[in-house]
Amino acid sequence: MDFFDFHHHKKNTLYGIYNIDFGTVPPESPYSIGIHPKDITVDSVEEQFSWLESNITENCLAIGECGLDSMVPIPQKIQEQIFLRQILISNEIKKPLIIHCVRKFYEVISFKKKARQAVIIHGFNKKERIAEDLLKNNFYLSFGKAVLYHLSLQEIVRNTPLDKMFLETDNECFNIEELYSKVSELKGISLEQLNEQILENLDTIKNG
């Protein structure tokens, strides 16, 4: 059985969404493209958007990673402007958004009303209250390796509706089948059922 890797950084993983690095050329396999907060260069924002918009092909499944990050030196206002522009691109081309967020979840929630496509928080590993607020606002949550050992995150996975979740490796080196196995155990369903549900969720966000 093959397991879909919702967000990864490995060129040789074809069954999933490959997050391409800023400035690179998209692969022939499915990918996401965006301007990550850490990659913003204030003096060449238009060139960055030119790269983004000119590299959206049929294989582009999502816009991202994009979002807000309190740990990078880019001013918050500029991050928000660039995030909003990517939300509007997502609306225009009808592609979901993959969100990178560090300590700015409520700001990201406030931007959700601008998005007309599905919005997915990738690599979610925060507190249950944040998960609940994101789910109330119709976000999807994508979980990664931390689920294998983080007990409070396992509880969040148990409480997250199956139709609102994805699973990913991000930039971690491990077999995603381990993650699917753990989540199927936490949810009390078979591996086949979980796999089928993830693919249904993918169809849902793609068809917007």
Buried (B, 14 or more C-beta within 10 A) or exposed (E): EEBBBBBBBBEEBEEBBBBBEBEEEBEEBBBBBBBBBBBBEEEEBEEBBEBBEEBBEEBBBBBBBBBBBEEBEBEBEEBBEBBBBBBBBBBEEEBBBBBBBBEBBEBBBEBBEEBEBBBBBBBBBBEEEBBEBBBEBEBBBBBBBBBBEBEEBBEBBEEBEBEBBBBBBBEBEEEBEBBBBBBBEBBEBEBEEBBEBBEEBBEBBBEE
